[in-house]
């Protein structure tokens, strides 16, 4: 079973040379720490940063340099800062190759719910709405079940949707899954996790090959 860093490390394997990548709040922000050193990747944050690096070490933070989640970040040589209009022009213009988001629920048809938290006041879905509407390659980083042990990979989302039929792949603490016309397809299982554990934790339709490999990190 993976922890949050393990999920981010596995997703980092999906990042390819030359990609422009948007990192959402939460687990996705950790992905920048695990991208291979031999490829060139530009990480974009919707608050107006292109060229984000890993999180800073303690004592080296600059409070003026933050990501969309208001976390302090580092920037790489050649990084640029710009206004929100330019940032969302990049997003809506489909200039981002990969979007990595967190979610509270994902449906078997690729619907995603990641903005409305039950019982809590929120200002709105924010930039996630633009990201899921514009991106063609969306990977979700999430825990497979909630704190009560109930599946977050559902037949249909129960929370207000952020986007419809947009998720392409999901990496959880238990598995890597692809969204297909037949539902979730199990591609890899986390170390120490067997297929039956994943089946029990998945409410939505799940398909798999005869032999599901264990992921390598």
C-alpha positions as CSV (number, residue, x, y, z in Angstrom):
1,X,0.0,0.0,0.0
2,X,1.2,3.5,-0.9
3,X,1.3,6.6,1.2
4,X,0.8,10.1,-0.3
5,X,4.4,10.4,-1.4
6,X,4.2,6.9,-3.0
7,X,1.2,8.0,-5.0
8,X,3.0,11.1,-6.2
9,X,6.1,9.0,-7.0
10,X,4.1,6.7,-9.2
11,X,2.4,9.5,-11.0
12,X,5.7,11.1,-11.7
13,X,6.4,8.2,-14.0
14,X,3.6,9.4,-16.3
15,X,5.4,12.7,-16.9
16,X,7.2,12.9,-20.2
17,X,10.0,15.0,-21.5
18,X,8.8,18.4,-22.8
19,X,5.5,18.2,-20.9
20,X,3.7,21.3,-19.5
21,X,2.0,20.0,-16.3
22,X,-0.5,21.6,-14.0
23,X,-0.4,20.3,-10.4
24,X,-3.5,20.6,-8.3
25,X,-3.7,21.1,-4.5
26,X,-2.8,18.2,-2.2
27,X,-1.0,15.0,-3.3
28,X,-0.4,16.4,-6.8
29,X,2.0,19.1,-5.5
30,X,4.3,16.3,-4.4
31,X,4.8,15.1,-7.9
32,X,7.5,17.7,-8.7
33,X,9.7,16.1,-6.1
34,X,9.9,12.8,-8.0
35,X,10.2,13.7,-11.7
36,X,13.3,12.2,-13.3
37,X,16.4,14.5,-13.6
38,X,17.0,13.5,-17.2
39,X,13.9,15.1,-18.6
40,X,12.7,18.7,-19.0
41,X,9.3,19.4,-17.5
42,X,7.5,22.8,-17.0
43,X,5.2,22.8,-14.0
44,X,2.4,25.3,-14.1
45,X,0.3,26.7,-11.3
46,X,-3.0,28.4,-12.0
47,X,-2.1,31.4,-9.8
48,X,0.4,32.4,-12.5
49,X,3.7,30.5,-12.2
50,X,5.5,28.5,-14.9
51,X,8.6,26.6,-14.0
52,X,7.9,25.4,-10.4
53,X,10.5,23.2,-8.7
54,X,10.3,21.0,-5.6
55,X,9.2,22.3,-2.2
56,X,11.8,24.4,-0.4
57,X,13.8,23.1,2.5
58,X,12.9,24.4,6.0
59,X,14.4,27.9,6.5
60,X,14.7,28.5,2.7
61,X,11.1,29.5,2.0
62,X,10.1,32.7,0.3
63,X,6.6,33.7,1.3
64,X,6.1,35.6,-1.9
65,X,6.5,32.5,-4.1
66,X,3.6,30.2,-3.7
67,X,1.4,27.8,-5.6
68,X,-2.4,27.7,-6.1
69,X,-2.7,26.1,-2.7
70,X,-0.8,28.9,-1.0
71,X,2.2,26.6,-0.3
72,X,5.7,28.1,-0.6
73,X,7.5,26.7,-3.6
74,X,10.8,26.9,-5.5
75,X,11.3,28.0,-9.1
76,X,13.7,26.7,-11.6
77,X,16.0,28.7,-13.9
78,X,13.9,30.4,-16.6
79,X,10.7,30.4,-14.5
80,X,8.1,33.1,-15.2
81,X,5.3,34.8,-13.3
82,X,2.2,36.2,-14.8
83,X,-1.4,37.3,-14.1
84,X,-4.4,34.9,-13.8
85,X,-5.7,35.9,-17.2
86,X,-2.6,34.7,-18.9
87,X,-2.5,31.5,-16.7
88,X,-6.1,30.6,-17.7
89,X,-5.4,31.5,-21.3
90,X,-2.8,28.7,-21.2
91,X,-5.3,26.3,-19.6
92,X,-8.3,27.1,-21.7
93,X,-6.1,27.2,-24.8
94,X,-5.1,23.6,-24.1
95,X,-1.4,24.3,-23.8
96,X,-1.1,22.1,-20.7
97,X,-0.2,18.5,-21.6
98,X,-1.0,16.8,-18.3
99,X,-3.3,17.9,-15.4
100,X,-2.9,16.1,-12.1
101,X,-5.7,16.6,-9.6
102,X,-6.9,15.4,-6.3
103,X,-10.5,14.1,-5.9
104,X,-13.1,13.1,-3.4
105,X,-14.9,10.9,-5.9
106,X,-14.4,9.5,-9.4
107,X,-17.1,7.7,-11.3
108,X,-16.6,4.7,-13.6
109,X,-17.3,6.9,-16.7
110,X,-14.7,9.4,-15.7
111,X,-16.8,12.0,-13.9
112,X,-14.9,13.8,-11.1
113,X,-16.1,15.5,-7.9
114,X,-13.3,17.4,-6.1
115,X,-14.5,20.8,-4.9
116,X,-17.6,20.5,-2.7
117,X,-16.8,19.2,0.8
118,X,-20.0,18.1,2.7
119,X,-20.8,20.4,5.6
120,X,-18.1,22.9,4.8
121,X,-18.3,26.4,3.4
122,X,-16.4,26.7,0.1
123,X,-16.1,29.7,-2.3
124,X,-16.6,27.6,-5.4
125,X,-14.8,25.1,-7.6
126,X,-12.2,27.6,-8.8
127,X,-9.7,26.8,-11.5
128,X,-10.5,23.0,-11.3
129,X,-13.6,23.7,-13.5
130,X,-11.3,25.2,-16.3
131,X,-8.7,22.5,-15.9
132,X,-11.1,19.5,-16.3
133,X,-13.0,21.2,-19.1
134,X,-9.8,22.0,-21.1
135,X,-7.4,19.1,-20.5
136,X,-7.3,15.9,-22.5
137,X,-5.0,14.0,-20.1
138,X,-6.2,14.1,-16.5
139,X,-4.7,11.9,-13.8
140,X,-6.3,11.8,-10.4
141,X,-4.3,11.3,-7.2
142,X,-6.4,10.0,-4.3
143,X,-7.0,7.5,-1.6
144,X,-9.0,4.5,-2.8
145,X,-11.4,4.8,0.1
146,X,-12.6,7.5,2.5
147,X,-11.9,7.5,6.3
148,X,-15.0,5.3,6.9
149,X,-13.6,2.7,4.5
150,X,-16.1,3.4,1.7
151,X,-15.0,3.4,-1.9
152,X,-14.3,6.7,-3.6
153,X,-14.3,5.0,-7.1
154,X,-18.0,4.8,-7.7
155,X,-20.6,3.9,-10.2
156,X,-21.8,7.5,-10.1
157,X,-20.5,10.4,-8.1
158,X,-22.7,11.5,-5.2
159,X,-21.1,14.9,-4.7
160,X,-21.5,17.9,-7.0
161,X,-19.4,17.3,-10.2
162,X,-16.4,19.3,-11.2
163,X,-16.2,17.7,-14.7
164,X,-18.0,15.1,-16.8
165,X,-16.3,12.1,-18.4
166,X,-12.9,13.7,-18.2
167,X,-10.6,11.6,-16.1
168,X,-8.2,9.3,-18.0
169,X,-6.2,7.6,-15.2
170,X,-6.3,7.3,-11.4
171,X,-3.5,6.5,-9.0
172,X,-4.5,5.5,-5.5
173,X,-2.8,4.0,-2.4
174,X,-4.0,0.6,-3.8
175,X,-3.7,0.7,-7.5
176,X,-3.3,2.3,-10.9
177,X,-6.5,2.4,-12.9
178,X,-7.5,3.6,-16.4
179,X,-11.0,4.9,-17.2
180,X,-12.4,2.9,-20.2
181,X,-15.8,2.5,-21.8
182,X,-16.3,-0.5,-19.5
183,X,-15.4,1.3,-16.3
184,X,-12.2,1.2,-14.3
185,X,-9.5,-1.0,-15.8
186,X,-6.9,-2.2,-13.2
187,X,-3.4,-1.7,-14.6
188,X,-1.2,-2.1,-11.6
189,X,-1.5,-3.0,-7.9
190,X,0.5,-1.3,-5.1
191,X,3.2,-3.3,-3.3
192,X,1.6,-5.7,-0.8
193,X,-1.9,-5.3,-2.2
194,X,-3.7,-8.1,-3.9
195,X,-6.4,-7.9,-6.5
196,X,-9.2,-9.0,-4.1
197,X,-8.4,-6.0,-1.9
198,X,-8.8,-3.7,-4.8
199,X,-12.1,-5.3,-5.9
200,X,-13.5,-4.9,-2.4
201,X,-12.5,-1.3,-2.3
202,X,-14.0,-0.4,-5.7
203,X,-17.7,0.2,-6.1
204,X,-17.6,1.0,-9.8
205,X,-17.3,-1.6,-12.6
206,X,-13.7,-3.1,-12.6
207,X,-12.1,-5.0,-15.4
208,X,-8.6,-6.5,-15.4
209,X,-6.2,-8.8,-17.2
210,X,-5.4,-12.3,-15.9
211,X,-2.2,-11.1,-14.4
212,X,-2.1,-7.6,-12.8
213,X,1.6,-6.6,-12.2
214,X,2.8,-5.0,-9.0
215,X,3.9,-1.4,-9.6
216,X,7.5,-0.4,-9.4
217,X,8.6,2.8,-7.8
